[in-house]
């Protein structure tokens, strides 16, 4: 895909997000875009970052895009080649404990915390840093066996335990929407995550008062997510097109 195609598609995505905010009665810029760069080459990701910077310089008013990787191997391969652009990287896929150190060389946030074991491993690695590591609790709102995440019922307790760990800052909650053509089903799942967030914030446990983030919505369901309160949408194919084969990569 050419840099011109990436620029055009990113502008279209930002227009979709802005329109969804208007439809939801929310202010422009209320939802940030994370570009899921899984299987994309460095040149394509660089083109997206350049397009974003140019749009903001021209007065788009949009928040800077973030970058997200599912696989630590891809993160550590791409991040050094893009360091001159100072992107903010999120880990958005399941993170194995033995890959925590490698991931934290580059990532400033981990959105896929679904158990206390991983949370403690992250805490052990960052507790002496001057700035806390941003973490999101991943919740499986649809109950689909193929999806990663803690159950909605267990999420508040896990969130409270994660928020209490040194070196971590609970930013909010992440989910992958239900795989359904029925928008009501998809929106119900997103509403369920919002309810979890509201319960945790209202509960008043230490470290949870600022956990307002909702990372939900992807290329096919971002409008439904924004209507239900998403603050961060994770988009890949809408900007980069079809995924390339990822032969030889590991999580």
N, C-alpha and C positions, 0 to 999 in steps of 0.2 A: 504494500500500500504506500502511495506517495505521501510526502509531507503535506501536500495540498489536500489530499483526501482526509488525512488525520485532522487537519485544521478545520475543514468543513464539518466533519462528523462531530468534533468536539463542540463546535459552535451550536450545532443542532441539539446536542445533548444538553448543553447549558440552557438553551431555549426551552427544552422539555421540562427541565427542573424548575425554571422560572415560572412557566405556565402552571405547573403543578402547585407551586407555592401560591400563586394567585387564586387558583381554584380552591385551595384549602384555607384561604384567608390569612395566609402567613406572609411576612415581609420578604422582599427579594433578598437573596443571600442567606436565608435561614437554613439552607441545606447545602452542605459541602459535597463535592464530587471526589471520590477516590477512584483512580484508574487502576483496575485490576490487570496487571501486565503479564499475567501467566502466559508463557510460551512466546511472548513478543520479543523481538530482537531490540538491542540497545538503540539502534537508529530510529526505530518506530517510536519507542518511548521518549527519546530525546525530542522528536518532532512534536509530540503531544505536549511536553513541558514547554517547549518554545512557543507553541501556539497559545497556550494558557498565559504565559508571561506577556505575549504581545497583546492579547485581548485585554488583560488587566491594565496594561500600560495605556491602552486606548480608551480606558474608562468603563470597562464592562461592569465593574462593581462586584464581580463574583469573588468568592474566597479562593485562595490558591488551591489548585488540585493537589491531592495526596497520591502516593503510589502504594499499591498493595501487592504482596506476593503470597501465593499459597505454599510455595516450596522454598525452603531455606537455600537449597542449592542454586536456584535461580536468583534469589536475593543477593547472595554473595558473589554471583557472577556479574550481575548488572550494576550493583551499587557503586563499585569502584569506578566504573566507566562513566557514571553520571554525577560524580561527586562535585564537579565544577558547577553544577546547577543547584546544588544544595536541596534536593527534594526531601520531603518527609515520608519515610517508609513505614508502613504498617504490615505486620504479619497477619494474614487473614485466613490461613488454613491451619489445620491441626499441627501443633508444634511438639515434636518429640523431645523428651528431656535431654537427650544427648546432643541436640542441636541448638540448645538455648544459647550457649556462649557464642556460637557463630552468628546466630540471628541478631543478638544484641549488639554486635559490632556496628550494625547499620540501622536497625529498627528502633523507632522511638515509641512504638505502641504495639501491643499484641491484642488482637481482637478475638482470639479463639481460646480463651481460658474457660475450660469446662470442668475442671476439677481442682481440688486444693493441692494436689501433688505438684502440678505444673506451676500453680501460683507460688508455692513455697520455693520451688527451684528458681523461678524468676526473682523472687525477693532476695534469695541468697546471693544472686549474681549482681544485684543493683543496689543493695542497701547502703553501700558506701558512696554512691554517686551523689553529686550535688543536687541533681534534679531527679524527681521520681519517674519511674516508668509508667506510662499510661496503659492501663489494661481494661479490657471489656470482657464481661462474662457472656459466653456464647450460650444461647438458649435454643433448644429444639422445639419450636412452637407447634410444629405440624405433627410431631410424633412419628415421622417417617424414619424407618430404621437406617436408611442410607445417609441421614443427616447427623452431623456432629453436634453436640451440645447437651447441656443439662436440661432436665425437665422444667417446665415453668413452676411447678410446685416446689422444686428444690432450689430454684434460682435465688430467692431472697436470702436464704441461709448461707449459700455459697458466697453470694455477693458480700454479705456482712463479714465473713471470714477473710475473704480476699482483701477487702478494704482495710482490715486491721493489720495487714502484714507490712512491715517496714520496707520502704523503698518503692512501694506501689501506690498508684493513684487510680482509684476506680473511676473511669470516665463514663461508663454506661453499659449498654447491653447490645449484643449483636445477634442477628438471626438470618437464616436463609428462608425465604418465603416458601409456602407450600407449592408443590408442583401440581397445579390445577388450572384449568381453563376458566373456572368459576371465580370471578373477581371477589365475590363475597367470601369465599373460603380463604383466599389470599389475604384479604383485608382483616378477616377475623384473627388470623395468625399474627399479623402486625399489631392489631389492637391488643392482643394477649401480651405481647412484649411490652407495649406501652403501659399496660396495667402492672406488670412486674416492676418496671422502672418506677412507677408512681408509688407502689407499695414500699419499695426499698427506700426511696428518698424520704417518704413520709415517716418511715420507721425510726429515723433518727440515729441509727447505729453509727459509731465513729467512722469517719471517712466516706460515708455514703451521701452526704448532703449535696455534693456537686456532681453526682453521677446521673446527669440529665441526658447524656448522649444515647441516641438510638441509631445504630448502624443497621439499616435494613432497606431493602430495595436494590434491585439489579436492573439490567438492561430491559428486561421484559415486564417488570412490575414496579418500576420506580414511582409511577403516578399514585398507585395504591398505597405505597409506603409513605409518600409525602403527605397524603391525605390523613394518614394515621399517626403522623408526628415524627417521621424520620428526620434526623439531623445530618445523616451521612449516607449517601448512596454509593454502592460499589459497582462500577460499570466497566465492562470489558468489551464485549462484542459490539456494543453500540458505538464505540469509538474506534476500536481496532479491527473490526470485522471478525470473520471466523477464526477460531484458534488454529494455530499451527500444531502439528504433531509434536509431542514432547518426549520423544524417544530418549531414553537414557537418563531422564531426570528422576530424582527420588525426593520424598517428602523431607 
